[in-house]
Amino acid sequence: MKQADSPWLFTYRTEGCFSIMIILADIQKSQTVMDELASHCDFDLGRAARDSSWITLQPEHPFMVLAGESSGGVFLAYGDGEVERRPVLYVTSEGQAGCIASNLTALIAMMLALPYWRDLLKFSEGGNLKEMRQAARFSEQDYVDEYAEFSAARKRILDTLPVPVIADPVKLLHDCVRATDCSVVAEDGWRYDSLFHHFKSSDNPGWT
């Protein structure tokens, strides 16, 4: 997916190093930003206080719940060091888990570039980058048609937070999930599945 073809994506910085990091306090001090992230990205800091005793990481890492989503999934910063610099593990309520960003700043940047990122994982053919790019083309058109208000919401977030821009957000998401180094283990010992599903874009009857 070429950035020039998108009404939302824009570039100036590569994925590896961000000179300015977003910290939780940056988000928490703006109720508008918190509301926009919750309603448009399903990244709700207000859900972070929910019980996390059910979460066991393998291998073991210290973690902090950053936010939750409406379906019951959670976003965890795991590992050592400053919370905002830790990688982010996304744990769904349906038994999947995987790393989706190298830190909080990269996560916010990815979600604003790809508000439909969950669809790219669903229609990834088990982690095929080409399929994810194909799904992105269809998903983006769906968002342009159905969620016209997202553009204004994103602008309000960008006006408040120092959000860097990712040159290739689809590849970044793909590479982060592919490189996942830990997962969640259920009480019965069952290990959560990968975030990559085996559907293809052609499996969606609405995408032609």
Salt bridges, closest charged atoms under 4 A:
GLU36 OE1 - HIS40 NE2 3.32
GLU36 OE2 - ARG156 NE 2.48
ASP44 OD2 - ARG47 NE 3.31
GLU69 OE1 - ARG118 NH2 2.96
GLU82 OE1 - ARG85 NE 3.27
ASP159 OD2 - LYS155 NZ 2.98
ASP168 OD2 - ARG133 NH2 2.78
ASP175 OD2 - LYS171 NZ 2.60
ASP175 OD1 - HIS174 ND1 2.93
